């Protein structure tokens, strides 16, 4: 994978450069920070499709996703729901509204049975008063989602649509992919509209791109997710070095 693609796909490296790319934001924290969060947090469980955080609700705390996968969605005025992002185990969500005390501008929904560690704002602030050094340890994880949002803006502004889809699938492969020989299975069910939302394009464009990819043998769609059959070709597409046609 080229340096350009690696930079766009490996979000955690910008926050903690010495951390292996495979480490999640929570796992990348020093043990002292993880232990502190476990001490003040409480574990919660959510069924598939259950609302973890409601759009417009004030967040008493943020969550660390311990198991399962979740999505961030936003209801628009026109009545349409837009998918804004996905969360894998070890990622944090709702940090900004939780720490600011403001309402969440999006909802978090469990894509499958989920288990989270909820960290209440007041408990965290009290712990930081006891040990101010924890703030420096926690900042990389708390800032991680905002770095990812910045990278997504770069992708949307500077990459053609096919490259954005390639980057999306490479990121999914890195975060939740299951290697099978030379292929990678992504056990995440997403509609064409949800994929279009994540890539910042239209449903019609998404359908055209995936039709070409299917014909070229790059990707297969299954009821339980996707199968990336040619990761190298997706890396070239993400680099803008190749235009994929069947």
Buried (B, 14 or more C-beta within 10 A) or exposed (E): BEEBBBBBBBBBBBBBEEBEEEBBBBBBBEEEBBEBBEEBBEEEEBEEEEEBBBBEEEBBBBBBBBEBBBBBBBEEEEEEBBBBBBBBBBBBBBBBBBBEEEEBEBBBBBBBBBBBBBBBBEBBEEBBEEEEEBEEBBBBBBBBBEBBEEBBEEBEEEBEBBBBBBBBBBBBBBBBBEEEEEBBBBBBBBEBBBBBBBBBBEBEBBBBBBEBBBEBEBBBBEEEBBBBBBBEBBBBBBBBEBEBEE
